[in-house]
């Protein structure tokens, strides 16, 4: 997501090296590159013009102090303006009302509205311990109601049944009554989408809005729409009193311009972003953190929060004690580390939040290929006996052949895994001795594990 924009802005910083201060000439030259990068990322033209004008105004004559280079000084200005463009500060979901808090989900068909409804329900249940009910008022799209029922079950939240023969208003009224009588904290109303905006659709959603009186009216927009996202957002904003925007598919092969355009056009805060197909693939939207990711600074705060939520601290402490005791790092520990990474969203999720320099240090790997290799690694370890995992030195030629056959891979793959494990073992030995600098240099040894 937004990789091209990140790379273009990194080049801008490089071109400024060696210059003493920011001047009108060098700022104009750099802003031309920034403008091109934003347009290529599908940011709406009016948004680009406004952003560039504000950056120029703030950057002109900016003193380069301390150890900052002119490029770094400009990036500081760009970071601040990008943050403001996306809303300035994070705005959480509002549930400050007499339960049930009704959340109306709006958007075009195909934007990911139904899946986003289940993701948000799961998020509220797990993070805020809310009792959540969802209902589908989409009586037009085949299997829409069944889809919400399926994803609600997967998310572990309650589903209110409806059918295609009912009127959307009747469904919503019945669901609201049920939510009140059964003391639900939150009711999500998933509305019908269309392939394009039409009067009938808008009239229906306005009627539903008047009926259920939602505390939140969230507009779900596909981040891959680019410029079209702006027109769609404008139309919904004129028809409904939107309270926030959810960007779906922000992890996809999108240029990501919607993230920078929709807030500017609607004036409504970006509240959440979909960052994966799984039902836990949703994040609160933090403008400052997103600006950092766009500029290649990474998002360490989100990474730390994710680690805090998903990493098994008891297992991590047990491994640390084991390493300090000198017992060493075995294949069981190796497999456990892979599991911990998977619980944090996998390699692609981690790489997306790392600063650009660390991503490069990790080998600039093909992430899809790396994920396949990690799954293959798990398969090979699973084919070993408990004794072999605990003492990898036991694995000689005949055992390698048996393990390879069990995992369905050539013997060479087993040999490669054992070589990679030895490298990881050395890294862990350095870590147990507190040699962080040596550990970072050792990361280069992970290229083979992730890149082939």
Secondary structure, 3 states (H helix, E strand, C coil): CCHHHHHHHHHHHHHCCCCCCCCHHHHHHHHHHHHHHHHHCCCCHHHHHHHHHHHHHHHCCCCCCCCCCHHHHHHHHHHHHHHHHCCCCCCCCCCCCCCCEEEEEECCCCCCHHHHHHHHHHHHHHHHCCCEEEEECCCCCCCHHHHHHHHHHHHCCEEECCCCCCCHHHHHHHHHHHHHHCCCCEEEEECCCCCCCCHHHHHHHHHHHHHHCCCEEEEEEEHHHCHHHHHHHHHHHHHCCCCEEEEECCCCCCCCHHHHHHHHHHCCCEEEEECCCCCCCEEECCHHHHHHHHCCCCCHHHHHHHHHHHCCHHHHHHHHHHHHCCCCCCHHHHHHHHHHHHHCCHHHHHHHHCCHHHHHHCCCCCHHHHHHHHHHHHHHHHCCCHHHHHCHHHCCHHHHHHHHHHHCCCHHHHHHHHHHHHHHHHHHHHHHCCCHHHHHHHHHHHHHHHHC
